[in-house]
Amino acid sequence: MMKGSDIGIQEKKAKLFNKWERFTSNEGELIESYYHHFLKLMNDLKRNKHFPEKIASNLKFLNNLQPEWSRHVTIVHQTKDLHTADYTQLYDFLKYNQKEVDELKAERLVKSQDPLALMANSNNPCVFSTPYQDQPSVQNVGNQNGLIGVQGNRNQNQIGNGNLVAARAEGNAAGQNGN
């Protein structure tokens, strides 16, 4: 049977383990603040005689950074031995690149405020948002033979009322429709 003090120790360790499992960065959090939160967590773990392997602590530190750090996290993965490096060394590398990350973040913020800049810098020019009023609506507009009318499409194959008509395709796999 456990003593009261043993139960308290177990609860403390469980809370600490939960903190470890839930640890992540907060949106907009500076690297210094993130590092200090991580350092406090690591010190609490050590104080309670729990020592995660270096690889585990390094991966926890790197994989919970905000997305703007992804390029530098990739560089760390490619250039550092995460089995032997210390998270303090990783922090030093990231801190050294803070200015670049801040500039990229500011650039993305400006682009997100200007929809034309988003379209001009898109890697896929076919992907763009259509304003609501330009989106066609599909509905049954009273056509016979199972035709579907799409309202609001101009300068296309129209039936005289501004509605684009799409014919229902019937037939077999060989393209034969029995006519």
C-alpha positions as CSV (number, residue, x, y, z in Angstrom):
1,M,0.0,0.0,0.0
2,M,1.3,3.5,-0.9
3,K,1.9,6.1,1.7
4,G,0.3,9.6,1.4
5,S,3.7,11.1,0.4
6,D,4.2,8.5,-2.3
7,I,0.8,9.3,-3.8
8,G,1.7,13.0,-3.8
9,I,5.0,12.2,-5.6
10,Q,3.1,10.1,-8.1
11,E,0.6,12.9,-8.8
12,K,3.4,15.4,-9.2
13,K,5.2,13.2,-11.7
14,A,1.9,12.6,-13.6
15,K,1.3,16.3,-13.8
16,L,4.9,16.9,-15.0
17,F,4.5,14.1,-17.6
18,N,1.3,15.7,-18.8
19,K,3.1,19.1,-19.1
20,W,5.8,17.4,-21.2
21,E,3.1,15.8,-23.4
22,R,1.2,19.0,-23.9
23,F,4.2,21.3,-24.3
24,T,4.0,23.5,-27.4
25,S,4.7,27.0,-28.6
26,N,2.0,29.7,-28.6
27,E,1.2,31.7,-31.7
28,G,3.3,34.9,-31.8
29,E,5.6,33.6,-29.0
30,L,9.2,34.8,-29.3
31,I,11.9,32.2,-29.4
32,E,13.3,33.5,-26.1
33,S,10.0,32.9,-24.3
34,Y,9.6,29.5,-25.9
35,Y,13.1,28.5,-24.9
36,H,12.5,29.7,-21.3
37,H,9.3,27.8,-21.0
38,F,11.1,24.7,-22.3
39,L,14.0,25.2,-20.0
40,K,11.7,25.5,-17.0
41,L,10.0,22.2,-18.0
42,M,13.3,20.5,-18.4
43,N,14.5,21.7,-15.0
44,D,11.3,20.5,-13.4
45,L,11.8,17.1,-15.0
46,K,15.4,16.9,-13.8
47,R,14.5,18.0,-10.3
48,N,12.1,15.1,-10.2
49,K,14.7,12.7,-11.4
50,H,13.2,12.3,-14.9
51,F,15.8,12.6,-17.6
52,P,14.5,12.3,-21.2
53,E,17.0,11.2,-23.8
54,K,18.7,14.0,-25.7
55,I,17.0,13.0,-28.9
56,A,13.6,13.1,-27.2
57,S,14.1,16.6,-25.7
58,N,15.7,17.9,-28.9
59,L,12.8,16.7,-31.0
60,K,10.3,18.0,-28.5
61,F,12.0,21.4,-28.7
62,L,12.2,21.5,-32.5
63,N,8.9,20.0,-33.4
64,N,6.8,22.3,-31.3
65,L,8.0,25.6,-32.7
66,Q,5.7,27.8,-34.7
67,P,5.5,27.2,-38.5
68,E,7.6,30.1,-39.4
69,W,10.6,28.2,-38.0
70,S,10.1,25.2,-40.3
71,R,12.9,26.1,-42.7
72,H,15.4,26.4,-39.8
73,V,14.1,23.2,-38.1
74,T,14.8,21.4,-41.4
75,I,18.3,22.9,-41.4
76,V,18.9,21.7,-37.9
77,H,17.7,18.2,-38.8
78,Q,20.1,18.1,-41.7
79,T,23.1,19.5,-40.0
80,K,23.0,18.6,-36.3
81,D,23.3,15.2,-34.6
82,L,20.2,15.3,-32.5
83,H,21.5,12.4,-30.4
84,T,24.5,14.4,-29.1
85,A,23.5,18.0,-29.5
86,D,21.8,19.9,-26.6
87,Y,18.6,21.9,-27.0
88,T,20.6,24.9,-25.8
89,Q,22.8,24.6,-28.9
90,L,19.7,24.3,-31.0
91,Y,18.2,27.4,-29.4
92,D,21.5,29.3,-30.0
93,F,21.3,28.4,-33.7
94,L,17.6,29.4,-33.9
95,K,18.2,32.7,-32.0
96,Y,21.0,33.6,-34.5
97,N,18.4,33.3,-37.3
98,Q,15.6,35.3,-35.4
99,K,15.9,38.4,-37.6
100,E,15.4,36.4,-40.8
101,V,12.3,34.6,-39.4
102,D,10.9,38.0,-38.2
103,E,11.4,39.4,-41.7
104,L,9.7,36.5,-43.4
105,K,6.9,36.7,-40.9
106,A,6.4,40.4,-41.6
107,E,6.5,39.8,-45.3
108,R,3.8,37.1,-45.1
109,L,1.7,39.4,-43.0
110,V,1.9,42.1,-45.5
111,K,1.0,39.7,-48.3
112,S,-1.9,38.3,-46.4
113,Q,-3.3,41.8,-46.1
114,D,-3.1,42.4,-49.9
115,P,-5.2,39.8,-51.9
116,L,-3.5,40.8,-55.2
117,A,-0.1,40.1,-53.7
118,L,-1.3,36.7,-52.7
119,M,-2.4,36.0,-56.2
120,A,0.7,37.4,-57.8
121,N,3.0,35.3,-55.6
122,S,1.0,32.1,-55.8
123,N,2.8,29.0,-57.0
124,N,-0.5,27.8,-58.5
125,P,-2.1,30.5,-60.6
126,C,-5.3,28.4,-61.0
127,V,-6.1,28.5,-57.3
128,F,-7.9,31.7,-56.4
129,S,-10.9,32.7,-54.4
130,T,-14.0,33.6,-56.3
131,P,-16.1,36.4,-54.8
132,Y,-19.5,35.2,-53.7
133,Q,-21.5,37.0,-56.3
134,D,-19.5,35.4,-59.2
135,Q,-20.0,31.9,-58.0
136,P,-22.5,30.0,-60.2
137,S,-25.4,28.4,-58.5
138,V,-26.7,25.0,-59.8
139,Q,-30.4,24.5,-59.7
140,N,-33.2,23.0,-61.6
141,V,-34.5,25.8,-63.8
142,G,-37.4,23.9,-65.3
143,N,-35.6,22.3,-68.2
144,Q,-36.8,19.0,-69.6
145,N,-34.9,15.8,-70.2
146,G,-32.9,16.0,-66.9
147,L,-30.9,19.1,-68.0
148,I,-29.3,21.2,-65.2
149,G,-29.2,24.9,-65.5
150,V,-26.4,27.0,-64.0
151,Q,-27.5,30.6,-63.4
152,G,-25.1,33.5,-63.8
153,N,-22.8,32.2,-66.5
154,R,-22.7,34.7,-69.4
155,N,-21.1,34.3,-72.8
156,Q,-21.3,30.6,-72.8
157,N,-23.6,28.1,-74.4
158,Q,-26.9,29.7,-73.3
159,I,-30.5,28.8,-73.9
160,G,-31.7,32.3,-74.2
161,N,-32.3,33.2,-70.6
162,G,-28.7,33.6,-69.4
163,N,-28.6,30.1,-67.9
164,L,-25.9,27.7,-69.0
165,V,-27.3,24.2,-69.7
166,A,-25.3,21.1,-69.0
167,A,-26.7,18.0,-70.7
168,R,-27.1,14.7,-68.8
169,A,-24.7,12.2,-70.3
170,E,-26.1,8.7,-70.6
171,G,-24.6,5.7,-72.3
172,N,-22.3,2.8,-71.7
173,A,-18.6,2.6,-71.2
174,A,-17.9,2.6,-74.9
175,G,-19.6,5.9,-75.3
176,Q,-22.7,4.5,-77.1
177,N,-26.0,6.0,-76.0
178,G,-28.2,3.8,-78.1
179,N,-28.9,6.4,-80.9
